Structures are given as structure tokens and as C-alpha cells.
Amino acid sequence: MKFAPAKYELIHVTRSRTKFNLEASANFEGTKKQPTTEVRVLGVWLDTKLRWTAHTRKAIQKGTTQIGALNRISAST
């Protein structure tokens, strides 16, 4: 089995931001990954505190885009 280290993402999940080093990086087969604040896992956006703010923000953005598209389609001419 072969993995693609370039596709890996690193996120530190904790609610205690002072106890742990949240800037720690990881090396995967020579590819150094820096931690991110948001990551998408199986279609769900996770943030570092697992508060669902990232998923909510992305859902609002997607909904706003879809409403705009529907308004343009259904606008009177």
C-alpha cells in the first residue's frame, strides 16, 4: 500500500491551549507538515477545539452561494 504524504493534514485537537505545544509539526517521509486550524474529515469540517464553528461557517458560505444562484435564476426579466 502506498500513501501520499503530500495529502496529509495535521491538526492538534485540544481545548487547553496552554498545556500543549500547538505549533509542533510532523515529518512524513521527508514531507514536513505544519498544523492547521481547520481540517475536513469525511465531509465534516473540524476545528482545534471541536466547537463546530468551522463546519457552521462553511455551511453558511455554501448556503449563501446557493441562495445567490437561485436568486439569479429566478429573477424577473
N, C-alpha and C positions, 0 to 999 in steps of 0.2 A: 504494500500500500504506500502511495506517495502522497505527501501533504504539500500544500503551497504556503510556506511561511509568510509570503507577501500578503496573503489574505487574512492573516491572524489579526485580531484586535485585543488590546489589553485594557481592562478596566478594574479599578480597585473598588470593591463594594464594602462600605462601612458607614456607620452613622457617627462614629467617633473619629473626627478628623484630626485630632491632636495626638492620638496614641500611635498612629502608624505613619510610615513614610509613603505618602500617596504619589510621590514623584519617582518611585522605583520603577526601573524599566526591566525588560526581559529580552534575552537573546534566543532566537530560534534559528538554528542552522546558519549562523552568521548574519541574520537579519535582526537588527535591534528595534524593538517596539517600545514606544513611549505610551504611557497611559492616556486614555481619552476620558471625557466626562460623560459621553453617551455612546451606547452601542446597541445595534439592532440584533436581536436573537430570535429567530423563527418568527419574524414579523412584529415583534414587540420591542419597543424602544425602552431600554433600561438606563437609569442614571445612577450615579455613585451612591446615593442614599436610598435607592429603591422607593422613591416617593411618587413615581408615575408622572412626574412633571414633564419629562422628555416625551413620553408617549402622548400625553394630553396635548402638548404643544404641536407635535407632528400631526395629530388627528385634526386639530383646529386649522392648521395650514392646509391640509388636504381638503377639508370641508369648505374652506373659503375659496379655494381654487375651483372646486366643483360647482359651488353656487355661482361664481362668476361666469363659468362656462354655460351654465343653464340660463343665466340672465341674458347672455349674448345670443343664445339660440332662440329664446322665446321673446326677444324684444320686438316691439311693433315696428313695422317699417312703413 
